[in-house]
Amino acid sequence: MSNEPSAADDGAAPSNPAPVDKSRRYFLIKATSVVGAAGVAGAVVPFVASWSPSAKARAAGAPVKIDFTRLQQGEMLGPIPAWRGKPIFVISRSDETLANLEQDTEKLGDANSDNLAQQPESARNPWRSQKPELGIYVGICTHLGCSPQYQPEIEPKSFDENWQGGFFCACHGSKFDLAGRVYSGVPAPDNLEVPPYRFVGDSVVIIGEEEGAA
């Protein structure tokens, strides 16, 4: 018997190795790649979806159509509509009210609407609106964000013996006339904001779009 080591004993590879199943190898590589890609996609989709604003968020900034057909002279439209989460005051003014808006302007803090951030150019007039008889304002006091009360009566009030009608903020005593112009000497620094708007008929207005928009 020979004592020489065999090929199996010295670690040499067998002379006839088993054939490699390449098709099976390619299948495993592809399957692994697909699973990995699916995992990445699964991680990315929720993250990308978080970039898209919700329907509620989109609606909050969308233009709002308001029909004021039933608004009577001297009244404020109710229920009070909202735009971008803010109340919108829509008021109808009489000829007497309009005449008063051009008088006693020395009591006002910004009678000529010089703060351009508070209204579009079309509202830089004594009544701060496109149509004198119709006033449209954001119902938020420019002091600390309270909502002022509509006080249209021309009569003495506890907060003003010479009250000529307007808006009174009970939170800290700020006063605005019926054009939303702030009185001098009150906490509120600016006039009520006039939102961008355009008319689409005799009794319908769209808040959030400038006049002339398509």
C-alpha positions in Angstrom: 0.0 0.0 0.0 1.3 3.4 -0.9 1.9 6.0 1.9 1.7 9.0 -0.5 -1.1 11.5 0.4 -4.0 11.5 -1.9 -5.4 14.7 -3.6 -8.2 14.9 -1.0 -5.7 14.8 1.9 -3.5 17.7 0.6 -6.5 20.1 0.3 -6.5 20.2 -3.5 -9.7 20.8 -5.3 -11.4 17.8 -6.7 -10.7 17.3 -10.4 -14.4 17.3 -11.3 -16.2 20.0 -9.2 -20.0 20.3 -9.3 -21.3 22.7 -11.9 -22.4 26.2 -10.7 -26.1 27.0 -11.2 -25.8 30.5 -12.6 -29.5 30.9 -13.3 -30.2 30.4 -9.6 -27.5 32.8 -8.6 -28.9 35.6 -10.9 -32.4 34.9 -9.5 -31.2 35.4 -5.9 -29.3 38.6 -6.9 -32.4 40.1 -8.6 -34.7 39.1 -5.7 -32.4 40.7 -3.2 -32.2 43.9 -5.2 -36.0 44.1 -5.6 -36.5 43.6 -1.8 -33.9 46.3 -1.1 -35.5 48.7 -3.5 -38.9 48.1 -2.1 -37.6 48.8 1.4 -36.1 52.1 0.3 -39.3 53.0 -1.5 -41.3 52.2 1.6 -39.1 54.5 3.7 -39.2 57.3 1.2 -42.9 57.5 0.4 -44.1 58.5 3.8 -41.3 61.1 4.0 -42.1 62.6 0.6 -45.8 62.5 1.4 -45.1 64.7 4.4 -44.1 67.5 2.0 -47.5 67.6 0.5 -50.0 70.0 2.2 -53.2 68.5 3.5 -56.5 69.3 1.9 -57.4 71.2 5.0 -54.2 73.3 4.7 -54.9 74.0 1.0 -58.5 75.0 1.7 -57.4 77.4 4.5 -55.6 79.6 2.0 -58.1 79.2 -0.9 -60.3 82.0 -2.1 -63.8 82.2 -0.6 -66.9 83.1 -2.4 -69.4 85.2 -0.4 -73.0 85.9 -1.4 -74.4 89.0 0.3 -77.7 89.1 -1.5 -79.6 89.3 1.9 -77.4 92.0 3.4 -79.5 95.0 4.4 -78.4 98.5 4.8 -76.7 99.2 8.2 -76.2 95.4 8.8 -73.1 93.2 8.9 -73.3 89.9 7.1 -74.0 86.9 9.2 -73.0 84.2 9.9 -69.6 85.8 9.6 -67.6 84.1 6.8 -64.0 83.2 7.2 -60.9 83.3 5.0 -57.5 81.8 6.0 -59.0 81.2 9.4 -59.9 84.8 10.0 -63.4 86.4 10.3 -64.4 88.6 7.4 -66.7 91.5 8.2 -69.0 92.5 5.3 -71.0 95.6 6.1 -73.6 97.7 4.2 -73.4 101.5 4.8 -76.0 104.2 4.4 -75.5 107.6 2.7 -75.3 109.2 6.1 -72.6 106.8 7.2 -70.6 107.6 4.1 -70.9 111.3 4.7 -69.6 110.9 8.2 -66.5 109.0 7.0 -65.3 112.2 5.3 -65.7 114.3 8.4 -63.8 114.5 11.7 -60.9 112.6 10.3 -58.5 114.3 12.8 -59.5 111.7 15.4 -58.1 108.9 13.3 -54.7 107.4 13.4 -54.4 106.7 9.7 -57.2 108.5 7.9 -55.6 108.4 4.5 -54.7 104.7 4.6 -50.9 105.5 4.3 -50.0 102.0 5.7 -50.1 100.2 2.3 -49.7 96.8 4.0 -53.3 97.1 5.3 -55.2 97.4 2.1 -54.9 97.1 -1.7 -54.6 100.2 -3.8 -58.2 100.0 -4.7 -59.2 100.6 -1.1 -57.2 103.8 -0.5 -60.2 106.1 -0.2 -62.3 107.4 2.7 -64.5 104.3 2.8 -61.6 101.9 2.1 -63.5 99.7 -0.3 -64.2 99.3 -4.0 -67.9 100.2 -3.6 -68.6 103.0 -1.1 -71.7 101.3 0.3 -70.0 97.9 0.9 -67.2 97.6 3.4 -65.1 94.4 3.6 -62.5 94.0 6.4 -60.6 91.3 8.2 -62.3 91.2 11.6 -59.1 91.0 13.7 -58.0 93.9 15.9 -54.5 95.0 15.0 -53.4 95.2 18.6 -53.4 91.6 20.0 -55.7 89.7 17.6 -59.1 90.0 19.3 -62.2 90.3 17.2 -63.9 93.7 17.6 -67.6 94.2 17.9 -69.7 95.8 15.2 -71.4 98.9 16.7 -73.1 100.7 13.8 -75.3 103.0 15.9 -74.6 106.7 15.9 -75.2 107.4 19.5 -73.3 107.9 22.8 -71.6 104.8 24.1 -69.9 104.0 27.4 -66.6 103.9 25.6 -67.2 107.1 23.5 -69.8 109.8 24.1 -69.5 111.0 20.4 -69.6 107.6 18.8 -70.4 107.7 15.1 -70.5 104.0 14.5 -67.8 101.5 13.8 -66.0 98.6 15.6 -65.1 98.4 19.2 -62.6 96.0 20.7 -63.6 95.2 24.2 -60.3 93.5 25.0 -58.3 96.6 25.4 -60.5 99.5 24.1 -59.4 99.9 20.6 -61.8 101.7 18.3 -62.3 101.8 14.5 -64.7 103.7 12.4 -67.1 102.2 9.8 -64.2 102.2 7.2 -62.1 100.1 9.6 -59.8 103.1 10.3 -58.2 103.1 13.8 -58.8 105.9 16.2 -55.8 107.8 17.6 -54.7 107.1 21.2 -55.9 103.5 21.3 -53.7 100.3 21.7 -54.3 99.2 18.1 -51.5 100.6 15.9 -53.1 100.1 12.4 -56.4 100.1 10.5 -58.3 96.9 10.1 -56.9 94.9 7.2 -58.8 95.0 3.9 -58.3 91.6 2.2 -57.8 91.3 -1.6 -61.2 90.7 -3.2 -63.1 91.0 -6.5 -66.7 91.1 -7.5 -68.3 88.4 -9.7 -71.7 89.9 -9.8 -73.9 92.5 -8.1 -74.1 90.4 -4.9 -71.2 88.0 -4.9 -67.6 88.7 -4.0 -64.5 86.4 -3.9 -62.2 87.0 -1.0 -58.5 86.2 -1.7 -58.4 87.3 -5.3 -57.4 90.7 -6.6 -59.7 92.7 -8.9 -59.0 91.8 -12.5 -57.9 88.2 -11.7 -59.2 85.5 -14.1 
